[in-house]
């Protein structure tokens, strides 16, 4: 996909696709939305992803408590 320069796209709500793309080195940026609700259980977004380094690009807090955090893969730098 990177070689074809097919443009940017977003993956929403699919941890298994994120895991597969991350392990293939196909994700340049991660935009994570943190919603301040404690559930106690759930699916891990990064459960089966090989270890990688990320660099913080920025964070933005909203009045409702939600935080948007942006990271770039250190391998993309």
N, C-alpha and C positions, 0 to 999 in steps of 0.2 A: 504494500500500500504506500509506504514512504517513497519508494522508487517511482511510483506512478504519479506522484504529486497530485493525488486526488482531492486535495483540499482538507479543511478541518471538518470534524464532526464531533458530536457529543454522544456519550453513552449514558443513559439514564436508567437507574433501577435494575441493573443486571450485574451483580457481583461476579458471576461466572465468566461473563464476557470481559469484564475489566481484568480479571485474573489472567485469562488467556492472552489478552493483548499486552498486559504488563510483562508477562514472562517472555514474550517475543520482542520486547523492547519497542513496541509500537506506540506507547503513550509518552508524549512530550510534557504535557501539563496535567496536573490534577487540581480540580476545583471542588473542594469538599464543603458541604453545607452541614453545619452542626446545629441541630435543633435541641434546645435544652429540655429534653424529656428523658427520664431514666426509665428504661423498660425492663432491665434486669436480664434480658436474653435477646437473642437475635442472630442474624447471620453476619459473619465477619467479612468485610469487604476485602481485606488483605490476607485472608487465611492461608491460601496456597500460593502466594506470590514469593518468588525468591527475593532475598534481601537486596535492597537498593538504597541509594542515597538520594534524598530530595533536598532542594534548596527553596526556602520560603521566598515567595514573590510578594506576598502581601496578605493582609487580613482586613476584613471590614465587618464591624458589628452593626446590627440593626436595633431599633428601639424595642422590638419584640423579643430580643434576646438571641435571635439567630445570628450565627457568625459564618461568613464565607471566608475560607482559607484557600489561598492559591499557592501551589508548589510547582516547581519544574524539576524534571528528572535531571540529576547531576550529570548523567551521560549525554544529555542534550546540549549541555553548555559547551 
